[in-house]
Amino acid sequence: MITEQIQVELSNIIHQDIVKIATSFAEISALNPNLVKELILHINLLDEYKVSYLQNEELEEIFEILITDLQTSAYPIDIAFVTSLNYLLKKENNLEEAIFVQTFFKVPDSLFLETFFIFEIFANNIQKLFEKIITYIFNLKFLELNENIQIEAIYKMWNLSLSFFHDNEASKYAYKMLLKLFHQALHYKKTEVAFWLYYNPLHYFKSGTSIDINKSNEEFKNEVEKPLERYILQELVPKYNLTPNEKKINKNGKIKVAFVMQRLIRLSSINVFYFFVKTLMEMNQDKYEFILYDFSFPESEGSDKKVVENFKKLGIKYIDLQYEIFGNFKQVYSLVEKCIKIRERLIKDEIDILVGLHTRVEYIFLYATRTTPKQIYWYHNSNAQYDIKGIDLRIAHGSLPQNEFKFDKINIPFDISYYNPPVDKNKVIEEKNKFPKDKIIAGSIGRLIKINDMDYLKTIAKILEQNPQLIYLACGGGDKREIEEKIEQLNIPKDRFYFTGHINSSIYGHVLDIFLVPFLGSGEALEEYRYKGKPYVLLHKEELLSKEEMQILIDSIYSNKQVTIKEKSSNLFKPSLYTKEILDSLKEYQYIDKINKNAQMFYAISFAETPEDYINITNELLRNEKLRKKISEDLIYSYINKKSTTDFIDYLQEII
């Protein structure tokens, strides 16, 4: 009797919901999202109480009119509503599954993020959302779908990974489940699925969930990259008759060098590459022809037109591979076709040396199938564990994490204005005023996952304890929950440890008084900070100087005299080229001048061999204002006596 009463009451509530929705729709010619959400919640109660819906004959016409008017709509709320009506009409067996499937596949890419309003009815956190999507969408049946539908679905999942990869536990779950689908795709020879899953979204889910990015890259290599490489060699090479390029480099002729970029956008690593190309093009040499090939992958909005124009103005030949191959910038396309046609283009252009600057699937394909006589991987603070057959040489322009490979170092001159652009002093003051006054501001800039390290946070806790005038700013985006738990365990007061969220690094490089570099590294953020001539502390595993040698160095900074620390050592410390006149001529917050480019930067003073040294060096810099000021003037910067890009020309000459 009670069950029947619940059934009647719930059915009546649902009837009332539908009448409200129909009335509202008649008035404004659009569905009220909140009313639809309320209807779905009430329909869910039918399952919760294990009762069925009692149809009302008086509403049959309303059902028919609403379904007819909305069944072709692509809006998430319309699709969810029509699906709900079909469920009430017993045309769908499972409301939750039907809504996920219908909205996921029918909603276009441009409206996809609006589906979360519906999805959150069934999933109250990100991990549950991923569980539902993978259960209902990315199951074994997924491999039976039309290829274009598969590509579009993976693209949508990639958008999810971009939005939520900072949720570590949810991303770990998504990676684990999609990895299974990836291997099933390889097994059943679903090449497009495997290619699209590789970088989008497997790469994002994996790279965003590990504190140790080097370890994460090693795992990714074994779990994803090497299986994909084997698949390309065993399945695609014979299928498409891809023979290795056996072209010989003509040392007496002009040698063609292809720089293959994934896309050109406003990014610090692209700035580095820009100055590299700028110097190459200014050399006016006639031995080499340099060509810039751009994947310009549109699933992430492609290349920035202004950045592309800046490269073109340098005089380098530029080729947009995406547009050349497909004639458009649609966000879903055939990666297999793109890989094959890029390879054909490079061979047709008689490229002698391929330099790849990232790790997308296109690079694996080009390297593994031997596209050019010489193939080089350029590490750009991305993946030092990258290991694909066909990579002949590896180069890097900055510091490297521990790895098993030999990387040749190349030097790149930098344009100071990019790393230390003039900023509005008032904006710096405005940001500083958000924090307690009369405090020294320490901190780090970069993804929060870099500081999610108990050893580092223990060190920060000791530094804060020993320096009551100090506060710490964690500048950057990411999942802060685990970090908050750790700092609570370490009894770090909340008024001394701040999470700023995403910031303007050009501004916050001046807000910070000292950069306490995470033990897991800080990438380009540290490079940018160094150019501001401000102190930092970095854990360096190789011993650079003993305490006695460090004291000699400090004395040399004060005396401004040239000294040699070790016999037959390259540790030659030159006096600063900064005179008072030069310093006075610099703009405020503009600490570097090209006149000083050959000066020794006294970089070793910031390098700590152990966490204990890290604390001691930090304390010395915090308490010794004279030393801190002198270091700021002399620029703690580790690129000593940088050569020009002739280094790269010499390197090319060696390898051919």
N, C-alpha and C positions, 0 to 999 in steps of 0.2 A: 504493500500500500504506500509506504514511504517512497519507494523507488518510483512508482507511478506518479506520485505527487511532484517529485523532483523533475521527472521527465516533462510533465505538463508545464511546470513553472519555467524551466529553462527554455522550452520551446516557445513559450509566450514572450519571454525576454528577447529571444532571437527575432521573433516576429516584429516586436517593437523596434529593435535595432534596424531592421531592414526598412521599415516604414520611415524611420528618421533619416536614414541614408537616402532613400528614394525622394523624400520631400526636399532635402538639402540639394540633391542632384538636380531636381527640377528647377530650383531657384537660381543656382549659380553655374549649372552645366559642368560641374566637376564634383568629384567625391571629396567628402570631408575625411582626411586621414585619421583623425582621432576617433570618429564614429566607426570607421572600418576596423581600426585596431580594437575597439571595444567589442565589436561583433565577433572578431576572431577569438578574443579571450573568452567570450561566452560560449562559442562553439567548442572550444577546448574543454570546457567544463563537462560537456557531454561525455567525453572519453574518461575524464576524471571520475565521474559518478557512474560510468558504465551504463549509460542510457542512450537511446537513439533519438533522433530528431523526429518530432511529429509534424508532418507537413500540413500547411494551411492552404486549402483550395483557393481562398480569397486572394492569396498572395502570388498565385501561379502566374498571373498576367504581369505582375510587377517583376517577378523573376525573369520572365521572358524578355521584357522590354530592356531591363538593365543589362542582361547578358548580351543581347543584340547590339546595344549601343556601345558596349565597352570591350567586347571580345577581341577586337583588333587593336586595342590600345597597347602602347609599349610602356606606359607609366607603371612603376612597381605597385602603387596602391590599387590601380585598376585591375592589374593582373591578379593580385592577391584576393581582391574582392570577388572577381568572377570565379576564381578557383574555389573560394569559400562557398559560393552559391552552388557550384557544381558538386561540391562535397555534400551539401544539404540535399541535393537532388539524387544523391547516391551514384554520381558519375565518377567520383574519386573515392578510393578506399581509405587513404591516410591523408588527413588534412595537412599536417606538418610537412610530410615528404612532397606532397603535391605543390604546396606553396614554394618550397625551396627549389624544386625542379623547374616549375613554370617561370618563376621570377628570374632564376639564374640564367636560364637559356633564352628567355624572351626579352628581357630588359636590355636595351642597347648599352654599349660601353659608356656613352656619354651620361647615362642616367644611373649607372650601376651602383654608385655609392649611396643612392637614395633607397636602395633595398634594405639598408640596415634598420630603417624604421620598422620594417616588417620582420626582419630576422630576429631583432631583439625580443620579440614576443616569445620566441622559442629558445633563445640562447641568451642568458644574462651575463656572459663573459666571453672573451675572445676565444678561449680554448674550446668552449662548448660550440661556438659558432663554427670553428674549423672542423670539429667533430661531425657536426650536422652536414656541412658542405661536402666533406670527404665521403661520408656515408652515403649521401643521396646523389652526389654528382660524380666524384672521382673514384668510382668502384670499377669492377671488372667490365661491367656493361659499357663503361665510358669508351673502351677501346673499340667498341662496335659502331660507334657513332660516325657520322659524316666527318671527314677530315677538317673541313672549314669550321664546323661546330666545335670540334675538339680544340682547334687553335684559339678560337674566340673565348672558350671557357678557360683555357690556361692563361690567356691574357688577363681575364677578369681576376683569376686567382693571383696573378702577379700584382695586380693593383691592391689586392688585399694584403699581400706580403709587404708592399711598400708602406701601407698604412699601419700595419700591426706587427712588423718584425721586431719591434722593441719589446713586445711581450714575450719574454724568453721561453717560458714553459709552453705557451701556445705555439710558438714558432718551432720548438723542438718536436712537438707532436706532429705539426703539419709536415715538417721535413721528413720525419720517420715514415709517415704514411705515403707521402708523395714519392719518396724514394722507392717504395715497393711498386708503385705504379710505373715509375721510370724503368725499373728492371723488367717489369711485365711488358712494357712497350718495346724494349729491346728484344725480348724473347719472341714476341709476336710480330716483330719487324714493323712496328708502327713508328717510322722514323720521325715524322713531324712531331708527334707527341713527345718522343724522347728529346728531340732538339729543343722544343719549346720549354719543356720542363727543366732542362739543364740550367739555363741562366735565369729563366723566369718561370717559376719562382724559387726553385731549389737553392740557387745561389744566395738569394736574399734571406731565406729562412735559415740557412746554415751560417752565413757570415754574421748575422745579427745576434746569434745566441751563445757565442763562445767568448769567454774572457780571454783565452789564449788564441788569438787569431791565427798564429802560426800552426798550432795543433789542429785547429779547425780546418785550415787549408790542406793539411796533410791528410786528414780524414776525408775531406771532400775529393781529393785527388784519387784516393783508393776506392771510394764508394761510387763516384760519379764519373770523373774525368777519364780514368783509365778504362773502365768498361765502355764508355762512349768511344774512346779512341780505338779499342779493339773492334767495336761494331763497325766503325767507319772502314777500317782496313779489311775486315772479313766479309762484310756485306755490301757496302756501298762502292768500294773500289772495283770489285768485279761487276757489280750491277751496272755501273755507269762507265765502265771501261776507263778508269782513271789511272793513266800511266804516269810514273814519276817524271818530272821535268829534268831531262838530262842535259839541258843547255850548259855550255861551258862559258865562264866569264872571260871576255876578251880584255885582257889587261892593257892592251894598247889602244882600245877604243873608249868611248864614253860609257861609263858604268851607271846603270839606272838603279836608284835606291828608292824603294817604296815604303813610306811611313803609313801604316794602316791603322787608322783610329776608329774607335767604336762610335764616337760622336764628339763634336766640338762645342763645348758650353763654357759658361763662366765658372771655372773651377781652378783651384790653385795648381793642380797637376797640369792642366792645359796651359796655364800661364807659364809654367816651367818650359813646356814644349814650345810655346810661342817664342820665347827668347832664344831657345836653341835654334829654331828655324830662322829666326831673324838674323842671327849671327852667321849661319850657314849661307844665307842668301846675300849677305853683305860682303862675303869673301871674294866674290867674282872669280871663282875658280872654274875651269872648263873640263876637269877630269870626270866630274860626277853630275848626273841629272837627278834632282830630287823631286819626287811626286808624292802628293798627299792624297791618299784614298780614304774616304769617309763612309763608314757603314751607315751613319746618320739614322740609327734605328728609331723608327717612329713610335714604337710602343712606349717610348718615354719621351715623346715630343721631338725627337730628332735633334739635329744640331741647331745652335743659335745662329741666326742669319748674320747678326752683327759680328760675332766671333769669326764666322767663316769669312766675312768680308775683310776682317783684319788680317787673316792669313793670306788671302788673295793679294792684298796690297803689298805683302812682302815679296811677291813675284814668284812664289812657288806654284806649280801646276796643281790644281785642285780638282778632284773628281768625286761627285756625290754618287756613290754606288747604289743607294736605295732608289733614287730618282731614275738613274740610268737603267736599272734593271726593271723596275715596275712602273715607272712613269707617274707615280703618285706617292703620297705619304700615308697611305692607309695603315692603321695600327695593327692589322692582322694580315699576314702574308705567308708565303711558303719559305721557310728558312732553308729547306733543302735546295730549292731553286736558287735562292740567293747565294748559298755557298758554292754551288756548281758554277754559276755565272761569274762570281767574283774570281774564282780560280781561272776560268777561261780568259777573263779580262787581263789578269796579271801575266798570264802566259803569252797572250796576244801582244801585250805591251813590252814583251821581252825584258821583264824585270830581272835584274841580277841578284839584288839583295832585298829581302823582305824584313822589315822591322815592325813587329807587332807590339802594340802598347797596351794590351788588355788580355782578357781571358774568356771572351764570349765563345759560343760554339763555332762561329765562323773561323776563329783562329785555330781551334783544334783541327778543323777540316783542312785548312790551308797547310798547316804544319805537317799533319799526318800523311797527306797525299803528295808531299814534296812538290810544292808549287813553284819554288824558285831555287836556283843553285845554292844560295846561302840564305838561311832563315835564322833571325835573331829575335829573342824575347827581351823586351825592355821592361824591367821591373819599375813600376811607378807607385810604390807604397801599396801594392795590392796583394800579390800572391808570390812569395819567394819559393814556394813548394811546387810551383807549376812545372809539370814534367810531361811533355808530349813528344812522342817520336817525331823526329824531323826538326826539332830545335837544335841548331848547331852551336849557337853561342848565346850567352846571357849577358846583358849589360845593366848597369844601374848608375844613377847620378847622385844618390844620397846614401844614407845609412841603410843597412840590411839587417833583418832578423836572422837568427841562426838558421842555417840550411845546409843541405848536402851538396850544393852545386857551386861551380866556379862562376862568379860574376865579374866581368871586367868593368872597372869604374871609368866613367867619362865625366868630364867637368863641364858645367854649363854656367855661363855668365848670366847674371840676373839684372833686371831693371828694377832698381830700388823702389820706384813709385808703385809697383804692383803689390809688393809685400808691405810697404810702409807708406800708404797714401796719406796725403794731408787730411786731417780730420778737424771737425769743429770742436774747439776746446770746450765750449759750453756743453756739448753733448757728453763729453767725457766726464765733466763735473756733474752733470745731471745724473749719469749712471752711478757715479761714485756716491752721490748723496742718497742713493737708495739703501746704503749700508751704514752701519754705525760710524760716526765720525771719529777722528783721531786714532784710527786703526790702520795697521799695515795690512794690505790685501794680498794674500797669496791665493793660488788657485791653479786650475788647469783648464784648457780649452779643447773640446773634442767630444766624441761620443761617450756617454756615461759608462758604457760597458768597459771602457778602458780603466776606469777607477774602481770597478767592482772587483776588487782584489784585496783580500784581507791583509796581506803583507804591506801593501802600499798604505792602506787606511790605518793600520797600526802605526806606521811611520808618521803619518800626518797627525794622528792623535798625540804622539809624543812631542812633535814639534809645537802643536797648539798648547800642550800642557806646559812646555818650557818657555813659551813666548806669549804671555797673556795679552799683549798688544796686537796679536795676530788674529785675523779671521780667514776662512777659506771659502772660495767660490768654485763650485762645480759647474762650469760653463759648457752647456751643450744639451742636446736632446737624448732621450732614451728612457728605458725603464729604471726608475729610481728606487723601486720597492726593496730590492735586495740590499742596495747600498744603505738605505735608511735603517734596515734591520741591523746591519753591521755597525754603523756609527752609534746606534743605540746600545749595542753590546759593548762598544768601546767607551761608552759614557762621554761621548763628544756632545757638548751642549748645542742645542738647535740654534742659538743665537751666535754661534761661531762657525757654522757649516751651512752654506746656502746653496740651493739649487736654482740657477738662473733661468733654465730652459734655453731655447735657441737664442743666440746673441749675434751681434755684429762683431766679428773678430777684430776688425780694424779699430773699433772703439774699445773693446774690452782688452785688447793688447796694451792699451794705455791705462785702463782701469786697474789691471793687476800690477802690483809692485814687484812681485816675484812669481815666476812660473815654476811650480813643483811638478815636474814631468812624471806622469804615471809610469810605474815599472814596466807596464806592457807597451809603452811607447805612446807617441802623440802625433806622428806623421807630419803632414804639412802644416798643422796648427803651430807646432814648435818652430818650423822654418819661418813662418810669418812673424812669430813673436820675436825671434832672434834679430830680425832686421830692425826692430825698434830699439835695439841697443840697451836692453834691460836684462837684469840678472835672472838666471834660471838654474835649477839643479836637476841633474840627470843621472840615473843609475846606469853605470857603464861596467860591464862584466870584465873588461880587460883592464889591468892595472896600467895607468898612464904615468902617474908621478907618485913618488914616495912623499911622506909628510915633509921631509927636509927639502925635497925638490919643489914641493908646492910653496914652501916658505920663500925659496929663492925667487920663484915666479912672482909671488905677491910683492916682494921687495923690489923686483924689476918694474912692476907696474907703478909703484910709488916713485921710484927714481927715474923712470923713463929711459933706462939704459938697456942696451942689447946684451943678452946673456945666452949661453948654451948650457942646457941642463946636463946632458950626458955626452960623453965623448963619442964621436962618430954618430951622433943622433940627429934626427931631423927636427928635434924639439928646439928650434932656434926661435927665441922670442925677441922680436924687433921692438924698438920704441915706437910709440904711437906717432902717426903722421898728423894727428889732430893738433893744430895750434889753437891758441885762444881766438885768433882772428877767424879761423874756419868755423870754430864752434859758435862764435857770435853771429856768423853769417847765416847759419842754418835757421830754417823756420821752426817755430815752436812745434814740438812733437815730430820733428823731422831730423832724426839723429844721424843719418848716414849720408855720406857724400862720396862721390866717385873718386875724389882725390885720394881717399883713404883705402882704395880697393886692394892695394898690395901690402897693407899693414898687417902685422901679426895681431890676432884678435884675442889672445890670452884665453882661449876657449877651455883649456884643460882645468881651469880652476872650478868649473861647474860640474865636473865629472866625478861621481862617487863610485867607489868599487863595491861598497856594501851599504845596507840600510843605515848602519851606524855612522858611516862616513857621510851619507846623505843628510842625516840629522845635523852632524857637526858643521858641514859646509853651509847648510841652510841657516843655522844659528849664527855662524860667522858673518854671513851676508846680511842677516837681519839686524845684528847688533853693531856692525861696523859701517856706519853711514858713509865714511870717507872712502872706504873700499868700494861700497856699492855705487857711489857717485863716479869714482874713477873707472869702474868697470863699464858703467853706462856710456861714458865718453869714449872708451876704447873698444866698445862693442864686443861682447862675448859672442863670438860667432865662429863656427867650426870649419867654414870653407876657407882654408888658408892658401894665400897666393894662387887663387884660381887661374887656371889657364883659360884661353879662349876655346871656342868650339873647334879649333884646329886639332884638338885632342881627338875628336871624332873622325876627322879626315885622316889623321895619322892611323887611327884604329882601323878604318876601312882599308887603308893601304896594306896594313899588316895581314888582315884576314883574307885578302884576295891573292 
